[in-house]
Amino acid sequence: MSRHDAPWGRSLILVSVLATLVSALVSAVSLRAMPGSGIGVWLPGLLPVLVVLLAALWTVRGYLLTDDAVLVQRLLWRTRLPLRGLLAAEVAPDAMRGSIRTLGNGGLFSFSGRFRNRALGSYRAWVTDTRRTVVLRFPERTLVLSPARPADFVREVSRHAVKR
């Protein structure tokens, strides 16, 4: 099993920092304006911070490559992406360019979920740096990841796929 880091790109840092600051500010202003005490009064004011904390759980921390799968490391769990049927693995910088998010997170601690663009069609992403993307193509699905060293990752994934 080998580990590949998932470094954050500028856009992810910018969106995550700004969203965190804005949510903290909105919560602080809301809580300050609310009279009374109790969870029923405080919960609406804390909601923006809770959303940010929940999104943080989906942070992509890295990728573990096993003989038959890529494991996307999250904060508290791993998402298993089987390599069975892999047709191609390619380094594709900016593969997400022009994408529309159809279901998922568009930049708060990760770009993850379902997306669509002209070049790839529908695909799933677990990305932290949109400039270092790797595309894995299967007969029924397309996946996009962003390891620190895309060429090394593709070489290793391809080697594992050949073994199967």
TIRO-722507 format. One record per atom (N, C-alpha, C): residue number from 0; residue in three letters; chain; atom name; x, y, z. Coordinates in pm, whole numbers. Example, Ala and Ser with C-alpha at 12.3 -4.5 7.8 and 13.67 -1.06 7.14 Angstrom:
% TIRO-722507
[0,'ALA','A','N',[1319,-569,780]] [0,'ALA','A','CA',[1230,-450,780]] [0,'ALA','A','C',[1320,-330,780]] [1,'SER','A','N',[1285,-225,708]] [1,'SER','A','CA',[1367,-106,714]] [1,'SER','A','C',[1290,3,787]] 
This chain:
% TIRO-722507
[0,'MET','A','N',[85,-118,0]] [0,'MET','A','CA',[0,0,0]] [0,'MET','A','C',[90,124,0]] [1,'SER','A','N',[60,216,-91]] [1,'SER','A','CA',[137,340,-94]] [1,'SER','A','C',[45,459,-72]] [2,'ARG','A','N',[103,565,-15]] [2,'ARG','A','CA',[25,685,16]] [2,'ARG','A','C',[66,799,-76]] [3,'HIS','A','N',[-35,871,-121]] [3,'HIS','A','CA',[-13,989,-205]] [3,'HIS','A','C',[-85,1107,-140]] [4,'ASP','A','N',[-10,1213,-112]] [4,'ASP','A','CA',[-68,1332,-49]] [4,'ASP','A','C',[-166,1401,-143]] [5,'ALA','A','N',[-254,1481,-84]] [5,'ALA','A','CA',[-351,1561,-160]] [5,'ALA','A','C',[-335,1707,-116]] [6,'PRO','A','N',[-238,1777,-175]] [6,'PRO','A','CA',[-214,1916,-135]] [6,'PRO','A','C',[-328,2007,-179]] [7,'TRP','A','N',[-349,2113,-102]] [7,'TRP','A','CA',[-453,2211,-134]] [7,'TRP','A','C',[-401,2311,-236]] [8,'GLY','A','N',[-482,2339,-337]] [8,'GLY','A','CA',[-451,2442,-435]] [8,'GLY','A','C',[-500,2578,-384]] [9,'ARG','A','N',[-460,2682,-454]] [9,'ARG','A','CA',[-496,2818,-414]] [9,'ARG','A','C',[-646,2840,-404]] [10,'SER','A','N',[-722,2792,-502]] [10,'SER','A','CA',[-866,2816,-501]] [10,'SER','A','C',[-932,2749,-381]] [11,'LEU','A','N',[-886,2630,-344]] [11,'LEU','A','CA',[-944,2561,-228]] [11,'LEU','A','C',[-910,2635,-99]] [12,'ILE','A','N',[-788,2682,-88]] [12,'ILE','A','CA',[-749,2759,30]] [12,'ILE','A','C',[-833,2885,41]] [13,'LEU','A','N',[-845,2957,-69]] [13,'LEU','A','CA',[-920,3082,-70]] [13,'LEU','A','C',[-1067,3061,-33]] [14,'VAL','A','N',[-1133,2968,-98]] [14,'VAL','A','CA',[-1274,2942,-69]] [14,'VAL','A','C',[-1293,2895,74]] [15,'SER','A','N',[-1210,2805,120]] [15,'SER','A','CA',[-1224,2751,256]] [15,'SER','A','C',[-1202,2856,363]] [16,'VAL','A','N',[-1098,2938,347]] [16,'VAL','A','CA',[-1070,3043,444]] [16,'VAL','A','C',[-1180,3147,445]] [17,'LEU','A','N',[-1221,3194,327]] [17,'LEU','A','CA',[-1326,3296,320]] [17,'LEU','A','C',[-1459,3244,376]] [18,'ALA','A','N',[-1497,3123,338]] [18,'ALA','A','CA',[-1623,3068,387]] [18,'ALA','A','C',[-1621,3050,539]] [19,'THR','A','N',[-1508,3008,592]] [19,'THR','A','CA',[-1495,2990,737]] [19,'THR','A','C',[-1506,3124,808]] [20,'LEU','A','N',[-1437,3225,756]] [20,'LEU','A','CA',[-1443,3358,817]] [20,'LEU','A','C',[-1584,3418,810]] [21,'VAL','A','N',[-1647,3407,695]] [21,'VAL','A','CA',[-1783,3461,679]] [21,'VAL','A','C',[-1881,3389,772]] [22,'SER','A','N',[-1871,3257,780]] [22,'SER','A','CA',[-1964,3183,867]] [22,'SER','A','C',[-1941,3219,1014]] [23,'ALA','A','N',[-1816,3237,1053]] [23,'ALA','A','CA',[-1787,3276,1192]] [23,'ALA','A','C',[-1843,3416,1220]] [24,'LEU','A','N',[-1827,3507,1125]] [24,'LEU','A','CA',[-1878,3642,1141]] [24,'LEU','A','C',[-2031,3643,1148]] [25,'VAL','A','N',[-2095,3571,1058]] [25,'VAL','A','CA',[-2242,3564,1059]] [25,'VAL','A','C',[-2292,3504,1190]] [26,'SER','A','N',[-2227,3400,1236]] [26,'SER','A','CA',[-2268,3339,1364]] [26,'SER','A','C',[-2248,3435,1480]] [27,'ALA','A','N',[-2134,3504,1482]] [27,'ALA','A','CA',[-2107,3598,1592]] [27,'ALA','A','C',[-2210,3711,1594]] [28,'VAL','A','N',[-2240,3766,1479]] [28,'VAL','A','CA',[-2339,3874,1471]] [28,'VAL','A','C',[-2477,3823,1510]] [29,'SER','A','N',[-2513,3705,1462]] [29,'SER','A','CA',[-2645,3647,1494]] [29,'SER','A','C',[-2658,3619,1643]] [30,'LEU','A','N',[-2556,3560,1701]] [30,'LEU','A','CA',[-2563,3525,1844]] [30,'LEU','A','C',[-2566,3651,1930]] [31,'ARG','A','N',[-2496,3751,1889]] [31,'ARG','A','CA',[-2494,3877,1965]] [31,'ARG','A','C',[-2630,3946,1964]] [32,'ALA','A','N',[-2701,3932,1852]] [32,'ALA','A','CA',[-2831,3998,1836]] [32,'ALA','A','C',[-2946,3922,1901]] [33,'MET','A','N',[-2922,3796,1940]] [33,'MET','A','CA',[-3030,3713,1994]] [33,'MET','A','C',[-3043,3730,2145]] [34,'PRO','A','N',[-3163,3767,2187]] [34,'PRO','A','CA',[-3186,3774,2332]] [34,'PRO','A','C',[-3215,3635,2388]] [35,'GLY','A','N',[-3194,3616,2513]] [35,'GLY','A','CA',[-3229,3490,2577]] [35,'GLY','A','C',[-3117,3388,2571]] [36,'SER','A','N',[-3149,3270,2622]] [36,'SER','A','CA',[-3051,3162,2623]] [36,'SER','A','C',[-3121,3031,2591]] [37,'GLY','A','N',[-3045,2928,2581]] [37,'GLY','A','CA',[-3100,2796,2550]] [37,'GLY','A','C',[-3065,2756,2408]] [38,'ILE','A','N',[-3065,2626,2385]] [38,'ILE','A','CA',[-3024,2571,2256]] [38,'ILE','A','C',[-3116,2617,2144]] [39,'GLY','A','N',[-3244,2632,2171]] [39,'GLY','A','CA',[-3340,2675,2069]] [39,'GLY','A','C',[-3311,2814,2018]] [40,'VAL','A','N',[-3256,2898,2103]] [40,'VAL','A','CA',[-3223,3034,2065]] [40,'VAL','A','C',[-3086,3037,1996]] [41,'TRP','A','N',[-2992,2957,2042]] [41,'TRP','A','CA',[-2855,2961,1991]] [41,'TRP','A','C',[-2837,2882,1860]] [42,'LEU','A','N',[-2915,2780,1838]] [42,'LEU','A','CA',[-2895,2693,1723]] [42,'LEU','A','C',[-2897,2767,1589]] [43,'PRO','A','N',[-2994,2854,1561]] [43,'PRO','A','CA',[-2990,2926,1433]] [43,'PRO','A','C',[-2863,3010,1416]] [44,'GLY','A','N',[-2815,3068,1522]] [44,'GLY','A','CA',[-2693,3148,1514]] [44,'GLY','A','C',[-2568,3065,1491]] [45,'LEU','A','N',[-2570,2942,1538]] [45,'LEU','A','CA',[-2455,2853,1522]] [45,'LEU','A','C',[-2457,2775,1391]] [46,'LEU','A','N',[-2570,2780,1321]] [46,'LEU','A','CA',[-2585,2702,1199]] [46,'LEU','A','C',[-2474,2724,1095]] [47,'PRO','A','N',[-2433,2848,1064]] [47,'PRO','A','CA',[-2324,2864,967]] [47,'PRO','A','C',[-2194,2796,1009]] [48,'VAL','A','N',[-2161,2801,1136]] [48,'VAL','A','CA',[-2039,2735,1184]] [48,'VAL','A','C',[-2055,2583,1178]] [49,'LEU','A','N',[-2172,2534,1209]] [49,'LEU','A','CA',[-2197,2390,1202]] [49,'LEU','A','C',[-2185,2338,1059]] [50,'VAL','A','N',[-2231,2417,963]] [50,'VAL','A','CA',[-2219,2377,822]] [50,'VAL','A','C',[-2071,2366,783]] [51,'VAL','A','N',[-1991,2461,825]] [51,'VAL','A','CA',[-1847,2457,795]] [51,'VAL','A','C',[-1782,2336,862]] [52,'LEU','A','N',[-1816,2311,987]] [52,'LEU','A','CA',[-1758,2195,1057]] [52,'LEU','A','C',[-1799,2065,990]] [53,'LEU','A','N',[-1922,2056,946]] [53,'LEU','A','CA',[-1969,1936,877]] [53,'LEU','A','C',[-1894,1917,745]] [54,'ALA','A','N',[-1878,2026,670]] [54,'ALA','A','CA',[-1803,2018,543]] [54,'ALA','A','C',[-1658,1976,567]] [55,'ALA','A','N',[-1600,2018,679]] [55,'ALA','A','CA',[-1461,1983,710]] [55,'ALA','A','C',[-1442,1832,723]] [56,'LEU','A','N',[-1546,1761,763]] [56,'LEU','A','CA',[-1536,1615,774]] [56,'LEU','A','C',[-1507,1550,639]] [57,'TRP','A','N',[-1548,1613,529]] [57,'TRP','A','CA',[-1528,1558,396]] [57,'TRP','A','C',[-1396,1600,333]] [58,'THR','A','N',[-1310,1663,410]] [58,'THR','A','CA',[-1178,1701,360]] [58,'THR','A','C',[-1106,1580,303]] [59,'VAL','A','N',[-1046,1596,187]] [59,'VAL','A','CA',[-965,1490,128]] [59,'VAL','A','C',[-822,1511,178]] [60,'ARG','A','N',[-771,1411,252]] [60,'ARG','A','CA',[-638,1423,312]] [60,'ARG','A','C',[-530,1354,230]] [61,'GLY','A','N',[-570,1260,145]] [61,'GLY','A','CA',[-473,1187,65]] [61,'GLY','A','C',[-537,1066,2]] [62,'TYR','A','N',[-453,989,-68]] [62,'TYR','A','CA',[-501,870,-139]] [62,'TYR','A','C',[-409,754,-104]] [63,'LEU','A','N',[-467,642,-68]] [63,'LEU','A','CA',[-391,519,-46]] [63,'LEU','A','C',[-416,428,-165]] [64,'LEU','A','N',[-310,375,-222]] [64,'LEU','A','CA',[-324,287,-336]] [64,'LEU','A','C',[-295,144,-292]] [65,'THR','A','N',[-394,58,-307]] [65,'THR','A','CA',[-377,-83,-275]] [65,'THR','A','C',[-370,-161,-406]] [66,'ASP','A','N',[-362,-294,-397]] [66,'ASP','A','CA',[-355,-375,-518]] [66,'ASP','A','C',[-481,-366,-603]] [67,'ASP','A','N',[-595,-337,-541]] [67,'ASP','A','CA',[-720,-339,-617]] [67,'ASP','A','C',[-808,-215,-601]] [68,'ALA','A','N',[-757,-111,-534]] [68,'ALA','A','CA',[-842,7,-512]] [68,'ALA','A','C',[-759,129,-476]] [69,'VAL','A','N',[-822,244,-492]] [69,'VAL','A','CA',[-771,369,-438]] [69,'VAL','A','C',[-860,400,-319]] [70,'LEU','A','N',[-799,429,-204]] [70,'LEU','A','CA',[-874,467,-85]] [70,'LEU','A','C',[-856,616,-65]] [71,'VAL','A','N',[-966,691,-72]] [71,'VAL','A','CA',[-961,835,-50]] [71,'VAL','A','C',[-969,857,100]] [72,'GLN','A','N',[-864,915,157]] [72,'GLN','A','CA',[-860,939,301]] [72,'GLN','A','C',[-935,1067,333]] [73,'ARG','A','N',[-1037,1054,415]] [73,'ARG','A','CA',[-1112,1169,464]] [73,'ARG','A','C',[-1066,1196,607]] [74,'LEU','A','N',[-1132,1285,676]] [74,'LEU','A','CA',[-1093,1317,812]] [74,'LEU','A','C',[-1115,1198,906]] [75,'LEU','A','N',[-1230,1131,894]] [75,'LEU','A','CA',[-1263,1022,986]] [75,'LEU','A','C',[-1284,886,919]] [76,'TRP','A','N',[-1278,879,786]] [76,'TRP','A','CA',[-1303,753,717]] [76,'TRP','A','C',[-1232,753,583]] [77,'ARG','A','N',[-1245,640,513]] [77,'ARG','A','CA',[-1188,625,379]] [77,'ARG','A','C',[-1299,586,282]] [78,'THR','A','N',[-1291,640,162]] [78,'THR','A','CA',[-1384,603,56]] [78,'THR','A','C',[-1309,512,-40]] [79,'ARG','A','N',[-1363,393,-64]] [79,'ARG','A','CA',[-1296,292,-147]] [79,'ARG','A','C',[-1340,306,-293]] [80,'LEU','A','N',[-1243,320,-383]] [80,'LEU','A','CA',[-1269,329,-526]] [80,'LEU','A','C',[-1202,209,-594]] [81,'PRO','A','N',[-1278,102,-622]] [81,'PRO','A','CA',[-1219,-17,-683]] [81,'PRO','A','C',[-1158,14,-819]] [82,'LEU','A','N',[-1046,-53,-850]] [82,'LEU','A','CA',[-977,-33,-977]] [82,'LEU','A','C',[-1019,-134,-1084]] [83,'ARG','A','N',[-1107,-225,-1049]] [83,'ARG','A','CA',[-1152,-327,-1145]] [83,'ARG','A','C',[-1213,-261,-1269]] [84,'GLY','A','N',[-1166,-301,-1383]] [84,'GLY','A','CA',[-1219,-249,-1509]] [84,'GLY','A','C',[-1155,-119,-1555]] [85,'LEU','A','N',[-1049,-75,-1488]] [85,'LEU','A','CA',[-984,50,-1526]] [85,'LEU','A','C',[-940,44,-1673]] [86,'LEU','A','N',[-987,140,-1752]] [86,'LEU','A','CA',[-950,147,-1894]] [86,'LEU','A','C',[-828,235,-1915]] [87,'ALA','A','N',[-823,348,-1842]] [87,'ALA','A','CA',[-712,441,-1861]] [87,'ALA','A','C',[-695,527,-1737]] [88,'ALA','A','N',[-569,563,-1712]] [88,'ALA','A','CA',[-534,658,-1606]] [88,'ALA','A','C',[-446,762,-1672]] [89,'GLU','A','N',[-482,889,-1660]] [89,'GLU','A','CA',[-406,992,-1727]] [89,'GLU','A','C',[-390,1118,-1643]] [90,'VAL','A','N',[-275,1180,-1656]] [90,'VAL','A','CA',[-253,1311,-1595]] [90,'VAL','A','C',[-328,1410,-1683]] [91,'ALA','A','N',[-417,1487,-1622]] [91,'ALA','A','CA',[-499,1582,-1698]] [91,'ALA','A','C',[-513,1711,-1619]] [92,'PRO','A','N',[-409,1797,-1622]] [92,'PRO','A','CA',[-417,1922,-1546]] [92,'PRO','A','C',[-543,2001,-1583]] [93,'ASP','A','N',[-606,2056,-1482]] [93,'ASP','A','CA',[-728,2137,-1501]] [93,'ASP','A','C',[-843,2058,-1563]] [94,'ALA','A','N',[-851,1930,-1537]] [94,'ALA','A','CA',[-958,1846,-1593]] [94,'ALA','A','C',[-1098,1895,-1553]] [95,'MET','A','N',[-1106,1967,-1442]] [95,'MET','A','CA',[-1236,2014,-1394]] [95,'MET','A','C',[-1277,2147,-1457]] [96,'ARG','A','N',[-1193,2206,-1539]] [96,'ARG','A','CA',[-1223,2336,-1601]] [96,'ARG','A','C',[-1358,2329,-1674]] [97,'GLY','A','N',[-1440,2428,-1651]] [97,'GLY','A','CA',[-1570,2436,-1716]] [97,'GLY','A','C',[-1675,2342,-1658]] [98,'SER','A','N',[-1646,2286,-1542]] [98,'SER','A','CA',[-1739,2190,-1482]] [98,'SER','A','C',[-1856,2258,-1412]] [99,'ILE','A','N',[-1965,2185,-1411]] [99,'ILE','A','CA',[-2083,2224,-1336]] [99,'ILE','A','C',[-2101,2120,-1226]] [100,'ARG','A','N',[-2118,2166,-1105]] [100,'ARG','A','CA',[-2141,2074,-993]] [100,'ARG','A','C',[-2287,2030,-1000]] [101,'THR','A','N',[-2311,1900,-1006]] [101,'THR','A','CA',[-2448,1850,-1009]] [101,'THR','A','C',[-2493,1801,-872]] [102,'LEU','A','N',[-2399,1761,-788]] [102,'LEU','A','CA',[-2429,1722,-651]] [102,'LEU','A','C',[-2298,1709,-575]] [103,'GLY','A','N',[-2277,1795,-478]] [103,'GLY','A','CA',[-2153,1783,-402]] [103,'GLY','A','C',[-2103,1916,-350]] [104,'ASN','A','N',[-1976,1916,-318]] [104,'ASN','A','CA',[-1909,2029,-256]] [104,'ASN','A','C',[-1820,2098,-359]] [105,'GLY','A','N',[-1842,2226,-378]] [105,'GLY','A','CA',[-1769,2299,-479]] [105,'GLY','A','C',[-1653,2381,-427]] [106,'GLY','A','N',[-1588,2341,-319]] [106,'GLY','A','CA',[-1468,2410,-277]] [106,'GLY','A','C',[-1454,2441,-130]] [107,'LEU','A','N',[-1543,2393,-47]] [107,'LEU','A','CA',[-1529,2411,97]] [107,'LEU','A','C',[-1456,2290,153]] [108,'PHE','A','N',[-1325,2298,163]] [108,'PHE','A','CA',[-1234,2193,210]] [108,'PHE','A','C',[-1206,2083,108]] [109,'SER','A','N',[-1280,2078,0]] [109,'SER','A','CA',[-1254,1987,-111]] [109,'SER','A','C',[-1350,2018,-225]] [110,'PHE','A','N',[-1315,1968,-343]] [110,'PHE','A','CA',[-1408,1967,-455]] [110,'PHE','A','C',[-1447,1820,-466]] [111,'SER','A','N',[-1561,1784,-412]] [111,'SER','A','CA',[-1597,1643,-412]] [111,'SER','A','C',[-1745,1626,-441]] [112,'GLY','A','N',[-1773,1518,-512]] [112,'GLY','A','CA',[-1911,1489,-548]] [112,'GLY','A','C',[-1922,1465,-697]] [113,'ARG','A','N',[-2039,1495,-749]] [113,'ARG','A','CA',[-2068,1472,-891]] [113,'ARG','A','C',[-2059,1604,-969]] [114,'PHE','A','N',[-1989,1597,-1082]] [114,'PHE','A','CA',[-1969,1713,-1167]] [114,'PHE','A','C',[-1991,1671,-1312]] [115,'ARG','A','N',[-1993,1772,-1399]] [115,'ARG','A','CA',[-2010,1746,-1542]] [115,'ARG','A','C',[-1939,1856,-1620]] [116,'ASN','A','N',[-1869,1816,-1726]] [116,'ASN','A','CA',[-1815,1914,-1822]] [116,'ASN','A','C',[-1810,1850,-1960]] [117,'ARG','A','N',[-1778,1930,-2061]] [117,'ARG','A','CA',[-1777,1879,-2199]] [117,'ARG','A','C',[-1672,1772,-2222]] [118,'ALA','A','N',[-1554,1792,-2166]] [118,'ALA','A','CA',[-1443,1700,-2191]] [118,'ALA','A','C',[-1464,1562,-2128]] [119,'LEU','A','N',[-1518,1559,-2007]] [119,'LEU','A','CA',[-1530,1432,-1933]] [119,'LEU','A','C',[-1671,1376,-1929]] [120,'GLY','A','N',[-1770,1458,-1955]] [120,'GLY','A','CA',[-1908,1416,-1933]] [120,'GLY','A','C',[-1934,1417,-1783]] [121,'SER','A','N',[-2016,1326,-1735]] [121,'SER','A','CA',[-2043,1317,-1591]] [121,'SER','A','C',[-1927,1243,-1523]] [122,'TYR','A','N',[-1887,1293,-1407]] [122,'TYR','A','CA',[-1778,1228,-1334]] [122,'TYR','A','C',[-1791,1257,-1185]] [123,'ARG','A','N',[-1717,1179,-1106]] [123,'ARG','A','CA',[-1708,1201,-962]] [123,'ARG','A','C',[-1569,1251,-930]] [124,'ALA','A','N',[-1562,1343,-834]] [124,'ALA','A','CA',[-1433,1403,-800]] [124,'ALA','A','C',[-1406,1395,-651]] [125,'TRP','A','N',[-1277,1380,-617]] [125,'TRP','A','CA',[-1223,1390,-482]] [125,'TRP','A','C',[-1094,1470,-498]] [126,'VAL','A','N',[-1108,1602,-508]] [126,'VAL','A','CA',[-1000,1690,-552]] [126,'VAL','A','C',[-971,1799,-449]] [127,'THR','A','N',[-842,1828,-431]] [127,'THR','A','CA',[-801,1940,-346]] [127,'THR','A','C',[-724,2045,-424]] [128,'ASP','A','N',[-672,2009,-539]] [128,'ASP','A','CA',[-599,2103,-624]] [128,'ASP','A','C',[-642,2081,-768]] [129,'THR','A','N',[-723,2171,-821]] [129,'THR','A','CA',[-779,2153,-955]] [129,'THR','A','C',[-673,2161,-1066]] [130,'ARG','A','N',[-552,2202,-1033]] [130,'ARG','A','CA',[-446,2211,-1135]] [130,'ARG','A','C',[-363,2082,-1144]] [131,'ARG','A','N',[-377,1991,-1047]] [131,'ARG','A','CA',[-299,1866,-1047]] [131,'ARG','A','C',[-389,1744,-1063]] [132,'THR','A','N',[-480,1748,-1154]] [132,'THR','A','CA',[-579,1641,-1161]] [132,'THR','A','C',[-535,1521,-1244]] [133,'VAL','A','N',[-588,1408,-1201]] [133,'VAL','A','CA',[-569,1279,-1266]] [133,'VAL','A','C',[-708,1225,-1298]] [134,'VAL','A','N',[-725,1170,-1417]] [134,'VAL','A','CA',[-853,1114,-1458]] [134,'VAL','A','C',[-839,963,-1469]] [135,'LEU','A','N',[-930,892,-1401]] [135,'LEU','A','CA',[-937,746,-1410]] [135,'LEU','A','C',[-1066,712,-1485]] [136,'ARG','A','N',[-1051,642,-1598]] [136,'ARG','A','CA',[-1168,609,-1681]] [136,'ARG','A','C',[-1200,460,-1670]] [137,'PHE','A','N',[-1327,432,-1650]] [137,'PHE','A','CA',[-1381,298,-1641]] [137,'PHE','A','C',[-1493,287,-1744]] [138,'PRO','A','N',[-1540,166,-1775]] [138,'PRO','A','CA',[-1649,155,-1873]] [138,'PRO','A','C',[-1775,234,-1834]] [139,'GLU','A','N',[-1806,236,-1707]] [139,'GLU','A','CA',[-1932,297,-1661]] [139,'GLU','A','C',[-1915,426,-1582]] [140,'ARG','A','N',[-1790,467,-1556]] [140,'ARG','A','CA',[-1770,585,-1472]] [140,'ARG','A','C',[-1635,650,-1499]] [141,'THR','A','N',[-1627,776,-1459]] [141,'THR','A','CA',[-1502,851,-1469]] [141,'THR','A','C',[-1478,916,-1333]] [142,'LEU','A','N',[-1355,907,-1284]] [142,'LEU','A','CA',[-1317,962,-1154]] [142,'LEU','A','C',[-1205,1063,-1171]] [143,'VAL','A','N',[-1207,1167,-1088]] [143,'VAL','A','CA',[-1100,1268,-1092]] [143,'VAL','A','C',[-1044,1283,-951]] [144,'LEU','A','N',[-911,1276,-939]] [144,'LEU','A','CA',[-840,1288,-812]] [144,'LEU','A','C',[-728,1391,-831]] [145,'SER','A','N',[-665,1432,-720]] [145,'SER','A','CA',[-556,1530,-732]] [145,'SER','A','C',[-439,1497,-639]] [146,'PRO','A','N',[-364,1394,-673]] [146,'PRO','A','CA',[-246,1362,-592]] [146,'PRO','A','C',[-134,1465,-611]] [147,'ALA','A','N',[-46,1472,-515]] [147,'ALA','A','CA',[64,1570,-519]] [147,'ALA','A','C',[153,1551,-641]] [148,'ARG','A','N',[181,1427,-676]] [148,'ARG','A','CA',[265,1397,-792]] [148,'ARG','A','C',[183,1314,-891]] [149,'PRO','A','N',[106,1381,-977]] [149,'PRO','A','CA',[14,1311,-1068]] [149,'PRO','A','C',[80,1204,-1155]] [150,'ALA','A','N',[196,1232,-1212]] [150,'ALA','A','CA',[261,1134,-1301]] [150,'ALA','A','C',[299,1007,-1225]] [151,'ASP','A','N',[351,1022,-1103]] [151,'ASP','A','CA',[386,905,-1021]] [151,'ASP','A','C',[262,825,-987]] [152,'PHE','A','N',[154,895,-954]] [152,'PHE','A','CA',[29,829,-918]] [152,'PHE','A','C',[-24,749,-1038]] [153,'VAL','A','N',[-26,809,-1157]] [153,'VAL','A','CA',[-75,741,-1277]] [153,'VAL','A','C',[11,619,-1308]] [154,'ARG','A','N',[140,634,-1298]] [154,'ARG','A','CA',[231,522,-1323]] [154,'ARG','A','C',[201,406,-1227]] [155,'GLU','A','N',[181,439,-1101]] [155,'GLU','A','CA',[155,334,-1001]] [155,'GLU','A','C',[17,272,-1019]] [156,'VAL','A','N',[-84,352,-1046]] [156,'VAL','A','CA',[-219,299,-1069]] [156,'VAL','A','C',[-218,207,-1191]] [157,'SER','A','N',[-151,250,-1295]] [157,'SER','A','CA',[-143,169,-1418]] [157,'SER','A','C',[-75,36,-1392]] [158,'ARG','A','N',[29,38,-1311]] [158,'ARG','A','CA',[101,-85,-1276]] [158,'ARG','A','C',[8,-180,-1199]] [159,'HIS','A','N',[-72,-127,-1108]] [159,'HIS','A','CA',[-166,-210,-1034]] [159,'HIS','A','C',[-275,-266,-1126]] [160,'ALA','A','N',[-321,-186,-1220]] [160,'ALA','A','CA',[-426,-231,-1312]] [160,'ALA','A','C',[-375,-343,-1402]] [161,'VAL','A','N',[-248,-336,-1443]] [161,'VAL','A','CA',[-190,-438,-1528]] [161,'VAL','A','C',[-181,-572,-1455]] [162,'LYS','A','N',[-154,-567,-1324]] [162,'LYS','A','CA',[-143,-689,-1243]] [162,'LYS','A','C',[-274,-766,-1237]] [163,'ARG','A','N',[-384,-697,-1251]] [163,'ARG','A','CA',[-516,-758,-1233]] [163,'ARG','A','C',[-557,-839,-1351]] 
